[in-house]
């Protein structure tokens, strides 16, 4: 009996030692970073930059895999079903973890419990942008125009449940307006139609909107976050016009829920190294993206962002039942 117990104890010790060694050696092979949206969007651009920085710190390749569809749910379900070993990560956003909870009747994952956050990757202001020919120049004029023409107006988004959809629903709720939504398969085709004058407006991230504004292809009417944007000195915030709108998009890194804490900590370390790179900071500043401070890089920051969005915005948006899919 004692011999069997000794053998069992030895086996347990070897197993634990092997597990610890495996975690210490992490990563021992390439890592996949899922972007649950089509290539070319704002989350994709940030993800690729972050992946490059993390790869340098981890000394392993980080392969970005775009899995678009169903407002990010298809890509995130691949993460849910992945082995919890740190070799599969995914970007998640205010769209996938807050907006989807408001704009879909049922999600195949739980924003709180299906994932383990690694850390915040970046935040960006959202803007109300309109086609160049719309005869308005500020939010006050936009509201008056919408009141007179809402039956014929349309707004575009990257799809139901996307950040751009969510932001416009929040804005229109504050403006007390109902305008027809035209969902696209990604932000690029929506922006193309806005520039072409086929839709009237969008609520887009600064990342993709600023170059088009600078080129005169669209107009910015309001910043939907609480602070003006330095790149748009003449554009006021929606809050300054008297509307209770304060939205910033955010992107964060997630792994499957049961991923070992030591692995999550190593990935967080690599994320910190990536977002501290001065070249990346300069690149993101040019398009209005704020990379997180050291304190904000704690996984708890992401948990708080999800909780805040679910508690504040989801009940209000669910009350506008016409937006549920």
N, C-alpha and C positions, 0 to 999 in steps of 0.2 A: 504493500500500500504506500509506504513511504517513498519507495523508488518511483512509483507512478506519479505521486505528488511532486517529487523533485523534477521528473521529466516534464510534467505539465508546467511547473513554475519556470523551468529553463526555456520551454517553448514560448511562454508568455513574454519572458524577458527578451528573447530573441526577436519576437514579433514587434515589441515596443521599440527596441533598439533599431530594427529595420525601418519602422515607420519614421522614427526621429531622423535617421540618416537620410531617408528619402526626402523629408521635408527640408533638411539642411542642404541637400543637393539641388533643391528646386531652384530654377527649372532645368531639367535635363534634356528637354526637347523643345521644338518650336511651340508657340502659343497662338491660339486663334482668338482674334478680337472681332466679335460680331457687331456690325452696325445694322440695326434693324430697319434700315431705310435704303432707298436706291442711292447709288453713287452720285456724287456731285452736290449733295445738299450740305447745309451748315454743320450738321453733326458728323457727316462723313469727313469733311475737311479737318475738323478738330481731332477726330479719332485717328486719322492717318498721321497727323503731326505728333499726337501723344504716343501712338504706337511706335513711331521711330525713336522717340526719346526713351521709352521704356525698354525697347530692344537693346539700346546701347547700355543701359544700366544692368539689365538682366543677362546680357551677353548671350542672348538667344533671339532668333527671329520671331517677330510678332506679325502674324499674317492677318490683314483686315479682310473680312468676308462680309459683303453686303447681302443681307437677306431681307428684302423689302416685302411689303404686303400687309394688309389688315392693320394699318397704323402701328406697325412695329410688333404686333403680337406674334407673328410667325417667327421672327428672329428671336424674340424673347423666349418662346416655347422651346426653341432649340437649346437655349441656355438652361432652362428648367430641366430638360431631359439629359443634359450632358453630365459626365462624371464629375463629381465635386473634388477635383484634384488641382484646380488652378490653371489647367491647360486650355480652358475655354472661358473667355470673358465676354461681356457685352456692354455696349453703351446703353444707357437708359436715359430718358429725358422727362421733363415736366409733361410731355405728351403721353409717353408710355406708362408713366406711373401715377399721373393725376388726371389728365384730360380723358384718357380712355376709361377711367373709373366713372366719369361723369357722363360720357357720351356714348357708352355702350351699355346695354342692359345687363350683359354678363361677360366677364372676362375669364379666359382660361387660366389665369394666374392671379395671385394676390399681390398687389404692390408692396404690402408690408412684409409678408411671410415667405414668399417664393424665392427670394434672392438674399444674398449677403452683399452689402455695399462695400466697395473697396475705397472709394473716395470721390470727391467732386472734381470734375475735370475742367469746368469753365461755365461762366454765365454770360448772357448777352441781353441787351435791351431789345424790346419788341417795338416795332414802329407801325403806325397806320400809314400806308402808302396807297396812292391812287394813280390811275392812268393820267398821263400828261395832259390830256384834253379835258379832264373834269374841271368845270368852271368854279373851283373853290381853292382857297389858299391857306386855310387854317381849320381847326376843328369846329369852331363856331359856325363857319360857313358850310362845312360838311354836314353838320346836324340839320341846318335849315334846308340844305339841298336834299338830304335823305328824307326828311319829312315830306317834301313836295314830290319826290320821285321814287319812293321806296318800292312801289309796285313794279317798276321796270329795272331796278338796280340789281346787280349781282356782285358777290364777292367770292374770291377763290381761296383755296387752301391746298396744302400738300396731301389732303385726304381727311376723311372723318376721323376725329381723335388726334390729329396732328397738332403740333404746337400752334401752327398758323390758324387752324380751325378753332382751337380752344381760346386763343387770344381774341379772335373776332367775336366769339360767343360772349365772352366776358365783357368786351367793349360794347357790343350792341345791347347787352343787358343793362349796362350803366347808362347808355344813351336812350334806352327804352324804344328801340327800333327793331323791327323784324325785316330782314332782307334775305333774299334767296341765296343759298349757299351752293357753290359749284365746286365739288371736290375733284382733285386731280391725283394722278399717281406720282406724287413727288412735288417738291417745291419748284423745280426747274420748269416743267411745263406750265405750272400756274403763273410763274413770273413771266414766261414768254407771252402768255395770253394777256397779262396785265399790260405789258409793254406794247402789245399789238392793239390794245383798246377793246379786247373782247369781253373783259370783265371790268368792273369799276374800281375795286379796291382789294387790298389784302392786308393782313396783319402779319408782318414778316420780321424775321430776325435781322438785326443790323448786319450780320455776316454776309448775307446775300443781297440785302437791299441797298446798302451804301454804294456799291459800285454803279448800280443802275440809277440811283439818285444823282450821283456825281456826273453821270453821262447825260443827264436830262431826259432819260427815257421814262421815268416815273417821278412823282412828287411825294415828298414826305409832309404829312399834316400834323402828326403828333407823336411824341415819344410816350409809350405806354408804361414805362418804368417811372420811378419816383424822382429821377434826376435827369436833367437835360443831357444831351449827348454832345460832347465837344466837337465832333465832326459835323454837327448840324446846329450851328449857333443860332439860327433864326427859328428853330422849331421848338415849340413849347411842349411841356408834358400835359397829358390829359388831366392829371390832378390839378394843375395850375388853372385849368379851364373849369374846374369845379366838379369833375367826375371822379368817382372812387375807383380808379383803375391803377394798379401798381403791379405790373407783370414783368418778370425777367425769365427768359428761357434758361434752363440749366441742363447740363450734360454730366452724367456720372458713370462710373465704372462699377459693374456688378459681376459677381460670380455665383454659381449655384449655392443654395442655402447651407449645405453641409460641408462646404470647403473648410479644411483645417485652419484654425486661427493663425498659425505660423505662416501658412501660405498666403493668406489674406494680407498679413503684415508685410510680407516680402513684396507683394504686388503694390501695396500702398507706398512702400519705400521707393519702388521704381517709378510710380506715378509722381511722387514728390520730385524726384530727379528730373522727370520730363517737363513738368510745368514750371520748374525753376530755371530752365534754359533761357538765357537772355534773348537768343534769336527767336524762340517761340513766343516769348512775351512781346517782343516788338512786332512780330507777324500778326499776333492776335489783337494787339492794341489798334492796329490800323483798321480793323473791321469792327471795333467796338466790343470785343470779347474780353472779359476780365478773367484772368486765371486766378485760382484760389490762393489765399494766404496759407501759411503753414497751419494755423489754427483751424481754418476752414477745411483742411484736407482730412480731418478726422472722419471716419465712416459715419459717426453720429450726425454730422452735418447733413448728410444725404437723408438719413432717417427722419430728421426734423423737417426737411423740405417736403418730403412726401406727406408727413403727418399734417403739416400746415396747409398744404394744398387740398388734401382730402377733407379736412375739417372745415375750411373756409369756403372753398369754391364749389366743391362737388354738390353739396345740398342745394346751393343757389342755382347751379346749372341743371340739376335734375328737375327743378321746379319748371324749367322751360322744356317740357316734355317733347316738344316738336323736334328737339335736337338729338334725342336718343335714337340710336340705330338698331 
